[in-house]
C-alpha cells in the first residue's frame, strides 16, 4: 500500500508546503490515490514536513468518495484504513476522494488569492488561464459545503479549479503532471509585489505586543487599512487570526491589532502560524491592484468558520460598532 506514497509525491508536497506564496502553516493539502486507497495529508500537519514526518494518512478511497456525496458525516474519519492510526484526514478529504485524478493538490496560493478575491481579478484570471479550462467555484465553507460546490461544476476533464476567496486545486494523472500544471498556473497568475517600506512607528507598542515591521504598511495605506479592518477574505485568516483585524485589544485577545494610520501590532505570544497568516495578508495586498475591489467573505461565513451562532455573531459585530 505504501508504494502509492512515492518519494516524488512527498518531495512535491514538501516543496509547495515550504513556499509561503503557496501554503501558509497547516493550510493546503495533497493526495495520491488508486482505485481503492487514497493517501491524504492529515489534519493539523504541515505539508512542508512531507519528507521528514508521517503527515499522510491512508483512507478507503471509495468510502471517502461516497462521503462527498452525502454518506457519513463528511469528516472521513471512519474511512481511515489503519485502526491504530491517530491521524485524522484533512477536512478537505471529500473533494480529493471525489475527483478522479491520481494526484490532487490544493493550495492557498497568494498569486491565485490576489485574483480570486475580486470580480475584476477573476475576470483577468479567466483570460490568463482560458486554455486550461478552469472551473471557478464560489466561496463555501471548507468541508462538505465546498465539496458540493466543486462537484456541481466539475467535469471529468476539469484539472484546474479556482476557489473564490480560498485558493487553487490542481489535478493530474501523475505527480509530475500536477506539479507542472501548478507551476504553469502560478506563472500565469504571477504579479510582482508592490514595493512597500517596512517601518516601525516611533510610538511604544501596547503591553505584550510588538510592531509588525514588514506588515505595518497596510495600516498606513487608507484603502488597504479599510479593507483589512472591514472584513476577511479567505478561511484560514479567520481560523487563525479571527474575523477581519480589530483596531483595539479586547477580551478575545486578538493576536493582531491594526492602528489605522500608525501600524500593525502582533502579540508577543502569537504562534508561527498566526505570524505566517499576517504575512500572507500583506503578500496578497501587495499584489492587489487598487482597481480590484476585494470582496470579503462576509459575517455569516466568518461565523461559520468560527463555529459561532450567526445571529449572536451579528449582534456581537453590531455592539462592537
Ligand atoms: Zn483550503
Boltz pocket constraint, residues with backbone or C-beta under 6 A from the ligand:
constraints:
  - pocket:
      binder: B
      contacts: [[A, 27], [A, 28], [A, 92], [A, 106], [A, 107], [A, 108], [A, 142], [A, 166], [A, 167]]
      max_distance: 6.0
